[in-house]
């Protein structure tokens, strides 16, 4: 399946519909099958001890899968998270950005499932792994027409 939006179109759309976090996430790379998203780590993303917080890590995984679904389906997709599983593997570095590498495992009519590996920038050892499931609105519904 090919992309419905390129990297720039996707970035612009995410900034438009989620202006509250447009400074936090950057689409680094986008292919037909994968997306790489950067969390620009700032003080508000850190927990005591100087590591990236769990909620920030979850947000990176969630945004990554959501962005990949949008890239494949286009602006009509108003997907919502219905399930998530997040494994924390090692402490992320608080002084560097986090990088998420996501691929869709399934993109069906009603469900999308994505897998995300997250890294501290500059490291090849994953700090977290997530699987996210999204419910997709039925074609032709008011929710599908969002955009």
N, C-alpha and C positions, 0 to 999 in steps of 0.2 A: 504494500500500500504506500502511495506517495504522500508527501506533505501537502496540507491544505494552506499552510502559512510558512514563509521562510523565516529565518532567524530575526531579521529586522521587523517584519510584520508582527511576529510573536512578541518580541520585546516591546514594541509600541503598544500592542493590545494589552499586555500585562500591566504596563504603566498606566494605561487609561482606566482599566477596570479595578486595579488595586493600587491607587496612588499612595496609600498609607505605607506601602512596603517597597516602592519602586527604587529606593536608595539601597535596599538590602540585598536584592537578587539581580544577578547578571547572567543572561544566556551567553555562555561561552562558545558552545558548539551545538549544532543541530544537524542530524542526518535523518534519513527515513526511519531508522530503527532506534536511535539513541539521542539523548540530550545531556549536555553537561551544563550545570548551573553552579554559579559561585555565590556563596553567602559572604558578603562583605562584612566581616566580623568587626563589630564596634563594642564599646564598653557595655552597652545595654544588652548584648548577647552573652555576656559572661556571668558566671555564677561565682560565689565566693571560692577562692582557691585559684582563680584565673583561668578556668576552663570554659569552653563553650557550653551553655546550658542545654538541658534536655529539650525544653520547649523550642529553642532555636534550631536544634538538630532536627526535631520533628517537622518544624516549618520548612526547612530545606528539603526534606524528603517529600513533603506534601506538595510544595510548589513545583518540584521537579516532575513528579508524575502528572500533576494537573497540566503543567506546561506541555508535556509530551502529548497528552490527550488533545489539548487545543491545537497543537501543531498538526496533528493527524486529522482532526475532525473539523477544524475551523472555528470561526467566531460563534457558531450556533450552539456550541457545547456548553451547557451549564451543569457540568458534572459535579457531584458532591461525594465526599469521602464517606464510605460506608464501613470500612474496616481498615485497620492498620496494625502492623506488627513491627516493632523497632527493637533491634538488638544493639546494645552499646558494647563495643568490642575492646576499646582502649580509650584512654583519656585524649581528647583532641587538644591541640595546642591553642591556647587562648590568644596568642600574639599574631596569628596568621588566619587568613580566610579559610573557609571550608569549601570543598569541591564535591559536588554530587554527580555521579555518573548513573544515569537512569536508562532503563530499557523497558518497553512494554512487553509483558508476557502474553497478554490477551487484550484485544480491542474488539469487543462484540457489539451487538445491538443494544444491550442493556447494561453490560458491565465492562469495565476496563481494569486490568491488574498490571501494576508496574513493580519493578524491582530496582532498588537504589543502593549503591555503595557510596559511602561518604568518607572523605579523606581530609586531613589537614593539608593545606597547600604545601607542596614540596615533598610530601611523603607518599610512598607507594603502599603503605599499610592502612587498610580501612579502619576507621574509628567507629563506624556504625553501619548497619545494614537494615533496610526497611523494605517491607512489602506493603503496598497500598492498594486498596480496592475502591473503585468509584462506581456509583450508579449513574448511568447516562439517561437523560430525559428521552422519552419516546419521540421519534421523528414527527414533526408537525405540531408538537405541543407548544404551549406558550413559553415554557422553560427552554425549549430547544431554540426558540427564536431570539434569545438574549444576544445582544451584541450591538 
